[in-house]
Structure formats: structure tokens, C-alpha cells
Amino acid sequence: MRYHIDTIPIWDALNLDSACLFCALRDKTENLLVERYLGASVMEPDTRIKVNDKGFCSKHQQMLFAMENKLGHALLMQSHLDVLNEKLIKAFDSASKTPKKSIFSKQTSKPENAFEGLIDTCIICDDLSDNMKRFAYSFLHLYKTDSAFKERFLSSKGVCLLDLSLLVDMARDNYSNSLYIKFLDDMRSITLKKIDTHKEDIDWFTRKFDYRNHAAPWKNSRDALERTINLLRGRCIGTTPQKEEKTSNA
């Protein structure tokens, strides 16, 4: 198969042999997006318009702040506040025109909260979601057309449950029925095997807290809690696969 810009990152993430190749992709892409929004794009009109409109969620504000480019971050917030000020005025005007219902009046639906739209958007979250969907589509294309990739993936550690859901949804929409069923069978096998391993490891992890097992070896359970948490909802604890790879090569 001819490799191109969308398939190379999939192969690179798979070759990390991490707990979930999509978590590895997500971490790397998220960091690149944060760097981009505080890089040269700070002064690009298109970027400023998007940031002014949507802003950043608390997680990505923290990541931007940690980059220590205080001037670039401040410039983004400065213009964002200008736009937000206008939106707040409209939100207050809208809220004041929606009278509070009497406790005795019948209310069929909750009135729209004009302020919710000001706090529930993030341009990095949107960009990251678009990238992950593109990666998922490329993954499914490789799984369908590249036997070497399919074989390599099926011998890997699979994906977390968060990304399993993404892949299954996209496979349902893009695969034929027969290929979709085959894909489900493969994912069932690799995922349930992974669950069994985690169950065994975390069971022994809890048993190690019994004084009678104090001298017993940890086996493969020392990081069982961390791995289980990351399996259930995506990587949120521990170092990223990229950092682990750099450490092992040092």
C-alpha cells in the first residue's frame, strides 16, 4: 500500500506498542495544537477569529499557560475578552427578556440559558476531535486494505474503551455489513483479552495490600491501577507513550 500523510501517523503510533495507539495519537496531536495556537498562528487573523469566538476549555487553558508564552497567551485572551464582552451583553439582554415563571404556572420546557454557549466551547477540543475522526477513518482504511497493518494491530495491545467506541461507530457507517461484523469479532477478541489481563493484574494489586502477601512479588500488577483507569476512559494518568519511548532510548 502507498503510505501518505494520513496513514504514517497511524503506523508510527502502532509501532510505539503503547496501551492504546489512539491515546498516543491524541496526546501528540493535542500537544501540537497547543504549540500551534501559541506559535506563529497567534497573529494569524483566521486563528484569532476562531479563538475569539470559541475560546479554550479549562484543560487547554492550563496546557497553554504551562507553555510559558505569557505574551502570546495574553494576546489571545485580550481579543477574546473583547468579543466575549459583546456576547455577555447580548446574553444579559436575552436573559432579562425571559421572565421567571411563577411556581404555579405550567412550564413545558426549560428556557434556554443564554450563558451556556459562552463557557462550553473550545477551539482546541474541536480541532482535536476533527483530527481523531480523521485518524479513525485512516485506521479503518488500513485495516481494510493493508493485511500487514491488520496483522500488526491484532497482535498489539488494542485500544482503550473510549477509542473502541469511536472506531465501532465509524466502522458501522463506512464498512459493508460483512466487514463490519468481522471487525467487531476482531475487536471483541482483542478487547476481552485485554480486559481479562487487567482484571487479573488489578486483582493481584489489591491482594498485595494484604500483609500476608507483603513479601510476594508484584508480578505485572505494580501499575495495574494506572493501566486500568487509562483503559476505561482513555489515557489520563501517567506519562505519554512518546515520553516513555524517549526515556527507553536514552
Backbone as CSV, one residue per row, in Angstrom:
resi,resn,N_x,N_y,N_z,CA_x,CA_y,CA_z,C_x,C_y,C_z
1,MET,0.842,-1.197,0.000,0.000,0.000,0.000,0.880,1.251,0.000
2,ARG,0.462,2.282,-0.678,1.202,3.530,-0.701,0.881,4.325,0.562
3,TYR,1.911,4.662,1.329,1.707,5.397,2.562,1.607,6.889,2.255
4,HIS,0.790,7.592,2.997,0.634,9.020,2.786,0.477,9.711,4.124
5,ILE,0.206,10.985,4.095,0.244,11.812,5.291,-0.727,11.354,6.375
6,ASP,-1.822,10.697,5.998,-2.804,10.269,6.987,-2.516,8.892,7.574
7,THR,-1.762,8.059,6.865,-1.507,6.710,7.376,-0.195,6.599,8.148
8,ILE,0.765,7.445,7.839,2.055,7.382,8.538,1.904,7.579,10.048
9,PRO,1.109,8.573,10.509,0.945,8.716,11.968,0.314,7.489,12.622
10,ILE,-0.569,6.794,11.904,-1.202,5.591,12.453,-0.150,4.506,12.666
11,TRP,0.679,4.302,11.659,1.756,3.315,11.768,2.731,3.699,12.888
12,ASP,3.085,4.966,12.958,4.027,5.417,13.989,3.477,5.154,15.385
13,ALA,2.193,5.440,15.580,1.569,5.222,16.889,1.489,3.736,17.212
14,LEU,1.183,2.933,16.215,1.103,1.487,16.430,2.467,0.924,16.812
15,ASN,3.513,1.445,16.192,4.863,0.940,16.458,5.407,1.344,17.824
16,LEU,4.720,2.272,18.503,5.109,2.608,19.872,4.802,1.463,20.828
17,ASP,3.885,0.575,20.403,3.459,-0.547,21.234,2.910,-0.059,22.574
18,SER,2.142,1.029,22.524,1.547,1.590,23.738,0.237,0.880,24.052
19,ALA,-0.353,1.221,25.194,-1.596,0.580,25.611,-2.739,0.880,24.651
20,CYS,-2.683,2.031,23.979,-3.724,2.408,23.007,-3.098,3.339,21.985
21,LEU,-3.072,2.933,20.736,-2.431,3.755,19.708,-3.154,5.078,19.516
22,PHE,-4.469,5.097,19.766,-5.216,6.344,19.596,-4.952,7.313,20.738
23,CYS,-4.701,6.805,21.925,-4.307,7.681,23.029,-2.961,8.322,22.723
24,ALA,-2.057,7.543,22.121,-0.756,8.085,21.724,-0.935,9.175,20.669
25,LEU,-1.805,8.931,19.703,-2.095,9.932,18.674,-2.736,11.173,19.276
26,ARG,-3.650,10.965,20.203,-4.360,12.087,20.823,-3.392,12.969,21.610
27,ASP,-2.528,12.343,22.400,-1.563,13.112,23.189,-0.655,13.946,22.293
28,LYS,-0.122,13.311,21.263,0.803,14.013,20.370,0.095,15.145,19.633
29,THR,-1.108,14.875,19.125,-1.853,15.886,18.373,-2.265,17.040,19.269
30,GLU,-2.699,16.727,20.483,-3.116,17.764,21.425,-1.955,18.700,21.753
31,ASN,-0.787,18.138,21.999,0.386,18.967,22.296,0.781,19.834,21.104
32,LEU,0.671,19.270,19.900,0.988,20.047,18.699,0.007,21.196,18.508
33,LEU,-1.268,20.957,18.812,-2.277,22.009,18.687,-2.018,23.136,19.679
34,VAL,-1.687,22.774,20.908,-1.384,23.789,21.921,-0.188,24.630,21.477
35,GLU,0.846,23.965,20.967,2.026,24.684,20.485,1.671,25.586,19.305
36,ARG,0.798,25.094,18.433,0.436,25.887,17.249,-0.313,27.154,17.632
37,TYR,-1.233,27.030,18.601,-2.022,28.205,18.978,-1.198,29.246,19.727
38,LEU,-0.042,28.849,20.252,0.838,29.825,20.895,2.067,30.127,20.045
39,GLY,2.084,29.606,18.824,3.202,29.852,17.929,2.918,31.013,16.999
40,ALA,3.395,30.895,15.772,3.232,31.969,14.792,1.772,32.251,14.489
41,SER,0.909,31.240,14.700,-0.507,31.415,14.369,-1.207,32.392,15.302
42,VAL,-0.541,32.778,16.407,-1.139,33.751,17.332,-1.547,35.020,16.589
43,MET,-0.749,35.414,15.626,-1.004,36.662,14.909,-1.768,36.461,13.609
44,GLU,-2.139,35.229,13.285,-2.894,34.989,12.057,-4.361,35.361,12.271
45,PRO,-4.934,36.178,11.382,-6.322,36.619,11.554,-7.315,35.470,11.693
46,ASP,-7.178,34.425,10.871,-8.122,33.302,10.937,-8.079,32.624,12.301
47,THR,-6.873,32.465,12.835,-6.726,31.838,14.150,-7.350,32.700,15.231
48,ARG,-7.096,33.990,15.190,-7.632,34.890,16.210,-9.153,34.916,16.176
49,ILE,-9.729,34.855,14.978,-11.190,34.855,14.857,-11.775,33.618,15.525
50,LYS,-11.158,32.455,15.288,-11.644,31.206,15.885,-11.513,31.235,17.404
51,VAL,-10.364,31.697,17.884,-10.140,31.770,19.332,-11.095,32.770,19.965
52,ASN,-11.279,33.907,19.321,-12.189,34.921,19.849,-13.602,34.379,19.992
53,ASP,-13.996,33.548,19.047,-15.362,33.026,19.037,-15.561,31.906,20.054
54,LYS,-14.606,30.995,20.151,-14.819,29.791,20.964,-14.008,29.737,22.250
55,GLY,-12.854,30.368,22.274,-12.029,30.320,23.472,-11.451,28.935,23.720
56,PHE,-11.070,28.683,24.974,-10.466,27.405,25.357,-11.122,26.877,26.623
57,CYS,-11.207,25.554,26.730,-11.715,24.928,27.953,-10.650,25.041,29.049
58,SER,-11.011,24.671,30.276,-10.078,24.819,31.396,-8.822,23.963,31.217
59,LYS,-8.991,22.740,30.690,-7.822,21.874,30.498,-6.828,22.502,29.534
60,HIS,-7.332,23.024,28.429,-6.421,23.576,27.430,-5.901,24.952,27.836
61,GLN,-6.639,25.669,28.673,-6.069,26.886,29.253,-4.858,26.532,30.114
62,GLN,-4.970,25.451,30.880,-3.849,25.012,31.715,-2.644,24.626,30.860
63,MET,-2.903,23.903,29.770,-1.807,23.488,28.894,-1.152,24.692,28.220
64,LEU,-1.955,25.659,27.795,-1.416,26.867,27.181,-0.578,27.654,28.190
65,PHE,-1.084,27.763,29.407,-0.383,28.509,30.452,0.954,27.862,30.786
66,ALA,0.980,26.528,30.759,2.206,25.789,31.081,3.284,25.965,30.016
67,MET,2.904,26.433,28.828,3.884,26.650,27.760,4.791,27.847,28.049
68,GLU,4.383,28.689,28.993,5.172,29.835,29.446,5.408,30.870,28.353
69,ASN,4.483,30.928,27.415,4.492,32.031,26.449,3.402,32.995,26.910
70,LYS,3.716,33.729,27.959,2.702,34.570,28.591,2.189,35.664,27.654
71,LEU,3.072,36.232,26.847,2.638,37.296,25.944,1.671,36.757,24.902
72,GLY,2.036,35.648,24.255,1.150,35.073,23.244,-0.197,34.690,23.827
73,HIS,-0.175,34.085,25.003,-1.415,33.681,25.675,-2.249,34.911,26.011
74,ALA,-1.598,35.957,26.511,-2.306,37.182,26.886,-2.935,37.864,25.673
75,LEU,-2.232,37.844,24.541,-2.784,38.456,23.329,-4.055,37.736,22.887
76,LEU,-4.045,36.404,22.991,-5.242,35.636,22.645,-6.388,35.980,23.586
77,MET,-6.093,36.074,24.872,-7.135,36.377,25.857,-7.639,37.813,25.725
78,GLN,-6.761,38.710,25.332,-7.145,40.110,25.182,-8.238,40.282,24.127
79,SER,-8.003,39.719,22.952,-9.002,39.858,21.887,-10.228,38.994,22.165
80,HIS,-10.020,37.861,22.859,-11.160,37.010,23.223,-12.094,37.749,24.179
81,LEU,-11.530,38.509,25.120,-12.350,39.269,26.064,-13.170,40.339,25.355
82,ASP,-12.599,40.952,24.321,-13.339,41.971,23.568,-14.602,41.380,22.944
83,VAL,-14.446,40.208,22.321,-15.595,39.544,21.697,-16.547,39.019,22.759
84,LEU,-15.993,38.464,23.836,-16.819,37.914,24.905,-17.663,38.997,25.563
85,ASN,-17.123,40.184,25.679,-17.865,41.289,26.285,-19.156,41.563,25.518
86,GLU,-19.067,41.572,24.191,-20.255,41.792,23.365,-21.258,40.657,23.538
87,LYS,-20.754,39.423,23.620,-21.643,38.274,23.796,-22.325,38.307,25.157
88,LEU,-21.603,38.763,26.177,-22.187,38.843,27.515,-23.324,39.857,27.562
89,ILE,-23.124,40.977,26.908,-24.184,41.991,26.863,-25.441,41.415,26.223
90,LYS,-25.274,40.698,25.119,-26.416,40.072,24.450,-27.047,38.999,25.329
91,ALA,-26.218,38.252,26.061,-26.737,37.196,26.928,-27.562,37.777,28.065
92,PHE,-27.073,38.864,28.666,-27.829,39.511,29.738,-29.137,40.092,29.208
93,ASP,-29.074,40.702,28.009,-30.291,41.248,27.404,-31.304,40.145,27.140
94,SER,-30.823,39.015,26.624,-31.710,37.886,26.335,-32.311,37.317,27.609
95,ALA,-31.486,37.202,28.652,-31.971,36.640,29.913,-33.016,37.536,30.559
96,SER,-32.838,38.847,30.427,-33.783,39.777,31.048,-35.126,39.797,30.331
97,LYS,-35.132,39.350,29.073,-36.381,39.304,28.307,-37.135,37.998,28.505
98,THR,-36.548,37.082,29.263,-37.199,35.807,29.556,-37.657,35.836,31.005
99,PRO,-38.908,36.254,31.252,-39.391,36.398,32.629,-39.395,35.076,33.375
100,LYS,-39.122,35.170,34.667,-39.135,33.974,35.512,-40.571,33.511,35.687
101,LYS,-40.807,32.233,35.474,-42.147,31.679,35.585,-42.563,31.555,37.042
102,SER,-43.822,31.731,37.274,-44.369,31.511,38.611,-44.315,30.024,38.934
103,ILE,-44.156,29.704,40.208,-44.103,28.295,40.612,-45.430,27.605,40.343
104,PHE,-46.478,28.397,40.144,-47.801,27.818,39.902,-48.121,27.686,38.416
105,SER,-47.298,28.314,37.569,-47.559,28.247,36.133,-46.983,26.968,35.558
106,LYS,-47.617,26.483,34.502,-47.170,25.259,33.854,-46.080,25.589,32.843
107,GLN,-44.924,24.958,33.001,-43.795,25.202,32.110,-43.438,23.909,31.395
108,THR,-43.636,23.894,30.085,-43.428,22.659,29.322,-41.960,22.347,29.096
109,SER,-41.119,23.379,29.013,-39.695,23.147,28.780,-38.874,24.220,29.477
110,LYS,-37.652,23.874,29.772,-36.761,24.809,30.445,-36.297,25.869,29.455
111,PRO,-36.388,27.160,29.819,-35.950,28.204,28.895,-34.455,28.108,28.618
112,GLU,-34.062,28.533,27.444,-32.657,28.448,27.047,-31.789,29.347,27.915
113,ASN,-30.669,28.819,28.361,-29.708,29.591,29.147,-28.742,30.270,28.187
114,ALA,-28.842,31.579,28.088,-28.041,32.327,27.121,-26.555,32.330,27.454
115,PHE,-26.207,31.920,28.666,-24.808,31.970,29.090,-24.058,30.662,28.840
116,GLU,-24.791,29.575,28.634,-24.139,28.274,28.469,-23.197,28.249,27.269
117,GLY,-23.616,28.875,26.191,-22.793,28.874,24.986,-21.490,29.640,25.125
118,LEU,-21.358,30.392,26.208,-20.142,31.174,26.417,-19.057,30.381,27.138
119,ILE,-19.428,29.236,27.706,-18.476,28.505,28.549,-18.275,27.052,28.126
120,ASP,-18.977,26.613,27.101,-18.896,25.190,26.738,-18.247,24.950,25.380
121,THR,-17.460,25.899,24.899,-16.784,25.728,23.610,-15.271,25.834,23.787
122,CYS,-14.542,25.155,22.912,-13.072,25.192,22.944,-12.559,24.863,21.553
123,ILE,-11.785,25.751,20.984,-11.295,25.555,19.624,-10.308,24.395,19.546
124,ILE,-9.525,24.166,20.604,-8.587,23.037,20.583,-9.341,21.720,20.683
125,CYS,-10.373,21.667,21.516,-11.206,20.455,21.597,-11.815,20.131,20.240
126,ASP,-12.306,21.162,19.546,-12.910,20.950,18.228,-11.880,20.440,17.226
127,ASP,-10.716,21.074,17.202,-9.660,20.648,16.275,-9.193,19.229,16.589
128,LEU,-9.067,18.924,17.881,-8.616,17.593,18.288,-9.630,16.534,17.884
129,SER,-10.910,16.835,18.063,-11.965,15.898,17.673,-11.935,15.631,16.172
130,ASP,-11.756,16.683,15.379,-11.681,16.523,13.923,-10.485,15.654,13.534
131,ASN,-9.357,15.877,14.184,-8.159,15.082,13.896,-8.356,13.618,14.255
132,MET,-8.990,13.352,15.408,-9.184,11.971,15.837,-10.148,11.237,14.904
133,LYS,-11.139,11.929,14.391,-12.051,11.309,13.427,-11.310,10.967,12.134
134,ARG,-10.420,11.852,11.727,-9.631,11.590,10.520,-8.691,10.410,10.736
135,PHE,-8.083,10.339,11.914,-7.215,9.205,12.236,-8.007,7.897,12.262
136,ALA,-9.212,7.953,12.820,-10.045,6.749,12.885,-10.399,6.267,11.484
137,TYR,-10.723,7.207,10.599,-11.051,6.841,9.222,-9.834,6.207,8.537
138,SER,-8.651,6.786,8.761,-7.425,6.238,8.165,-7.114,4.859,8.733
139,PHE,-7.352,4.684,10.038,-7.141,3.380,10.666,-8.029,2.327,10.010
140,LEU,-9.300,2.653,9.834,-10.233,1.695,9.243,-9.869,1.395,7.791
141,HIS,-9.343,2.393,7.102,-8.895,2.172,5.723,-7.713,1.200,5.704
142,LEU,-6.765,1.386,6.617,-5.620,0.481,6.702,-6.054,-0.928,7.090
143,TYR,-6.949,-1.018,8.047,-7.446,-2.323,8.489,-8.096,-3.077,7.322
144,LYS,-8.767,-2.334,6.462,-9.489,-2.934,5.340,-8.566,-3.300,4.180
145,THR,-7.521,-2.514,3.947,-6.742,-2.661,2.714,-5.316,-3.163,2.908
146,ASP,-4.795,-3.095,4.128,-3.389,-3.438,4.357,-3.307,-4.623,5.320
147,SER,-3.036,-5.799,4.789,-3.005,-7.011,5.614,-1.888,-6.963,6.655
148,ALA,-0.762,-6.323,6.311,0.350,-6.216,7.264,-0.049,-5.363,8.465
149,PHE,-0.767,-4.289,8.185,-1.227,-3.432,9.279,-2.226,-4.179,10.162
150,LYS,-3.158,-4.853,9.530,-4.174,-5.592,10.284,-3.525,-6.635,11.190
151,GLU,-2.577,-7.370,10.652,-1.888,-8.397,11.441,-1.126,-7.767,12.605
152,ARG,-0.468,-6.655,12.332,0.297,-5.963,13.382,-0.636,-5.442,14.470
153,PHE,-1.770,-4.884,14.085,-2.699,-4.352,15.079,-3.279,-5.465,15.944
154,LEU,-3.660,-6.572,15.324,-4.292,-7.660,16.075,-3.324,-8.329,17.047
155,SER,-2.030,-8.099,16.869,-1.047,-8.627,17.821,-0.606,-7.556,18.820
156,SER,-1.250,-6.387,18.751,-0.890,-5.276,19.635,-1.740,-5.305,20.905
157,LYS,-1.664,-4.231,21.675,-2.434,-4.125,22.914,-3.827,-3.540,22.681
158,GLY,-4.174,-3.289,21.426,-5.517,-2.815,21.116,-5.711,-1.345,21.433
159,VAL,-6.939,-0.993,21.822,-7.274,0.399,22.118,-8.066,0.462,23.415
160,CYS,-8.167,1.660,23.970,-8.977,1.853,25.168,-10.460,1.841,24.787
161,LEU,-11.330,1.823,25.787,-12.763,1.743,25.511,-13.300,3.021,24.879
162,LEU,-12.702,4.157,25.217,-13.109,5.420,24.600,-12.922,5.364,23.094
163,ASP,-11.780,4.891,22.655,-11.488,4.848,21.220,-12.115,3.646,20.536
164,LEU,-12.394,2.612,21.302,-13.160,1.492,20.750,-14.522,1.977,20.283
165,SER,-15.162,2.805,21.095,-16.472,3.349,20.733,-16.397,4.171,19.452
166,LEU,-15.360,5.005,19.332,-15.173,5.819,18.126,-15.010,4.946,16.893
167,LEU,-14.181,3.907,16.992,-13.918,3.039,15.846,-15.150,2.244,15.433
168,VAL,-15.878,1.724,16.411,-17.070,0.929,16.098,-18.126,1.796,15.420
169,ASP,-18.325,3.011,15.919,-19.302,3.916,15.306,-18.932,4.224,13.861
170,MET,-17.662,4.498,13.627,-17.229,4.850,12.278,-17.237,3.636,11.353
171,ALA,-16.893,2.478,11.884,-16.929,1.258,11.070,-18.354,0.938,10.644
172,ARG,-19.309,1.167,11.529,-20.712,0.909,11.206,-21.161,1.757,10.016
173,ASP,-20.644,2.976,9.946,-21.055,3.893,8.881,-20.281,3.697,7.579
174,ASN,-19.097,3.080,7.646,-18.235,3.039,6.460,-17.938,1.648,5.917
175,TYR,-18.162,0.619,6.692,-17.882,-0.741,6.246,-19.139,-1.414,5.708
176,SER,-18.929,-2.396,4.846,-20.034,-3.269,4.452,-20.448,-4.075,5.679
177,ASN,-21.615,-4.670,5.626,-22.102,-5.416,6.785,-21.167,-6.572,7.147
178,SER,-20.696,-7.289,6.133,-19.821,-8.437,6.401,-18.489,-7.999,7.009
179,LEU,-17.913,-6.912,6.487,-16.645,-6.424,7.026,-16.842,-5.858,8.429
180,TYR,-17.965,-5.207,8.648,-18.267,-4.655,9.971,-18.357,-5.764,11.012
181,ILE,-19.027,-6.862,10.670,-19.146,-7.994,11.598,-17.775,-8.599,11.879
182,LYS,-16.945,-8.719,10.830,-15.594,-9.251,11.020,-14.766,-8.320,11.909
183,PHE,-14.906,-7.040,11.691,-14.192,-6.064,12.512,-14.633,-6.169,13.971
184,LEU,-15.939,-6.296,14.193,-16.447,-6.459,15.559,-15.873,-7.707,16.219
185,ASP,-15.813,-8.793,15.476,-15.260,-10.039,16.021,-13.799,-9.852,16.437
186,ASP,-13.031,-9.179,15.583,-11.622,-8.939,15.909,-11.481,-8.048,17.139
187,MET,-12.296,-6.992,17.197,-12.215,-6.073,18.328,-12.709,-6.735,19.613
188,ARG,-13.710,-7.585,19.490,-14.191,-8.327,20.657,-13.060,-9.178,21.241
189,SER,-12.371,-9.896,20.366,-11.307,-10.790,20.807,-10.179,-10.035,21.500
190,ILE,-9.686,-8.987,20.860,-8.546,-8.258,21.407,-8.921,-7.481,22.668
191,THR,-10.168,-6.967,22.715,-10.594,-6.169,23.866,-10.871,-7.037,25.089
192,LEU,-11.580,-8.141,24.905,-11.892,-9.005,26.045,-10.629,-9.649,26.613
193,LYS,-9.675,-9.955,25.736,-8.388,-10.473,26.211,-7.683,-9.424,27.066
194,LYS,-7.777,-8.189,26.629,-7.159,-7.090,27.365,-7.840,-6.899,28.723
195,ILE,-9.163,-6.983,28.739,-9.912,-6.850,29.990,-9.517,-7.952,30.967
196,ASP,-9.419,-9.178,30.477,-9.034,-10.307,31.344,-7.664,-10.067,31.982
197,THR,-6.730,-9.563,31.184,-5.391,-9.283,31.713,-5.441,-8.225,32.808
198,HIS,-6.213,-7.169,32.570,-6.328,-6.102,33.560,-7.026,-6.588,34.826
199,LYS,-8.039,-7.433,34.667,-8.726,-7.982,35.836,-7.765,-8.788,36.696
200,GLU,-6.965,-9.603,36.054,-6.004,-10.433,36.778,-4.961,-9.568,37.488
201,ASP,-4.468,-8.553,36.781,-3.421,-7.708,37.357,-3.937,-6.863,38.517
202,ILE,-5.130,-6.281,38.354,-5.622,-5.413,39.425,-6.096,-6.237,40.623
203,ASP,-6.513,-7.475,40.371,-6.858,-8.363,41.477,-5.621,-8.619,42.342
204,TRP,-4.490,-8.907,41.692,-3.271,-9.160,42.453,-2.760,-7.875,43.106
205,PHE,-2.981,-6.740,42.434,-2.600,-5.442,43.009,-3.292,-5.237,44.356
206,THR,-4.601,-5.519,44.412,-5.329,-5.353,45.678,-4.872,-6.374,46.718
207,ARG,-4.549,-7.571,46.295,-4.098,-8.612,47.227,-2.735,-8.271,47.845
208,LYS,-1.955,-7.487,47.140,-0.644,-7.114,47.668,-0.752,-6.237,48.920
209,PHE,-1.923,-5.648,49.149,-2.114,-4.825,50.340,-2.423,-5.672,51.573
210,ASP,-2.630,-6.940,51.365,-2.799,-7.886,52.471,-1.404,-8.206,53.033
211,TYR,-1.241,-8.044,54.337,0.080,-8.242,54.946,0.646,-9.630,54.660
212,ARG,-0.241,-10.586,54.408,0.229,-11.942,54.138,0.937,-12.040,52.789
213,ASN,0.679,-11.085,51.902,1.319,-11.085,50.579,2.433,-10.047,50.473
214,HIS,2.830,-9.505,51.602,3.817,-8.423,51.586,5.113,-8.831,50.877
215,ALA,5.559,-10.027,51.126,6.834,-10.477,50.549,6.679,-11.089,49.166
216,ALA,5.452,-11.262,48.724,5.211,-11.871,47.409,5.581,-10.891,46.298
217,PRO,5.977,-11.376,45.137,6.323,-10.480,44.019,5.088,-9.749,43.493
218,TRP,5.311,-8.574,42.915,4.218,-7.791,42.341,3.710,-8.391,41.033
219,LYS,4.494,-9.246,40.435,4.180,-9.792,39.106,4.033,-8.623,38.131
220,ASN,2.910,-8.560,37.407,2.711,-7.480,36.438,1.685,-6.465,36.939
221,SER,1.561,-6.340,38.259,0.463,-5.548,38.814,0.879,-4.197,39.376
222,ARG,2.147,-3.883,39.380,2.591,-2.657,40.047,1.908,-1.409,39.483
223,ASP,1.662,-1.370,38.178,0.980,-0.219,37.563,-0.431,-0.580,37.108
224,ALA,-1.026,-1.602,37.729,-2.336,-2.092,37.283,-3.431,-1.041,37.415
225,LEU,-3.414,-0.266,38.500,-4.454,0.745,38.688,-4.369,1.807,37.602
226,GLU,-3.179,2.290,37.339,-2.973,3.294,36.290,-3.440,2.769,34.931
227,ARG,-3.041,1.554,34.599,-3.408,0.979,33.297,-4.910,0.768,33.175
228,THR,-5.551,0.370,34.269,-6.997,0.131,34.232,-7.761,1.432,34.032
229,ILE,-7.356,2.479,34.741,-8.004,3.788,34.581,-7.881,4.263,33.141
230,ASN,-6.692,4.143,32.573,-6.471,4.588,31.197,-7.234,3.738,30.190
231,LEU,-7.404,2.467,30.488,-8.173,1.586,29.610,-9.634,2.005,29.557
232,LEU,-10.183,2.390,30.694,-11.620,2.645,30.772,-12.049,3.923,30.060
233,ARG,-11.279,4.998,30.194,-11.718,6.286,29.648,-10.682,7.011,28.798
234,GLY,-9.642,6.322,28.390,-8.589,6.984,27.637,-7.463,7.418,28.555
235,ARG,-6.251,7.573,27.993,-5.102,7.891,28.833,-5.266,9.231,29.531
236,CYS,-5.260,9.191,30.863,-5.375,10.411,31.657,-4.397,10.414,32.820
237,ILE,-3.676,9.312,33.015,-2.727,9.187,34.121,-1.411,8.635,33.578
238,GLY,-0.307,9.158,34.086,0.995,8.644,33.679,1.592,9.420,32.521
239,THR,2.767,9.000,32.089,3.464,9.676,31.004,2.896,9.250,29.659
240,THR,3.073,10.108,28.671,2.600,9.786,27.334,3.516,8.742,26.709
241,PRO,3.018,7.965,25.751,3.858,6.967,25.069,5.095,7.575,24.435
242,GLN,4.989,8.820,23.916,6.148,9.458,23.303,7.252,9.674,24.331
243,LYS,6.856,10.103,25.541,7.846,10.330,26.592,8.472,9.018,27.037
244,GLU,7.642,7.983,27.111,8.158,6.680,27.502,9.183,6.193,26.492
245,GLU,8.875,6.416,25.194,9.785,5.969,24.139,11.117,6.704,24.236
246,LYS,11.077,8.025,24.489,12.307,8.795,24.587,13.146,8.328,25.773
247,THR,12.458,8.016,26.874,13.173,7.570,28.064,13.877,6.249,27.818
248,SER,13.174,5.319,27.145,13.740,3.994,26.911,14.908,4.030,25.938
249,ASN,14.946,5.067,25.083,16.020,5.160,24.101,17.231,5.938,24.623
250,ALA,17.070,6.496,25.814,18.139,7.346,26.353,19.343,6.499,26.778
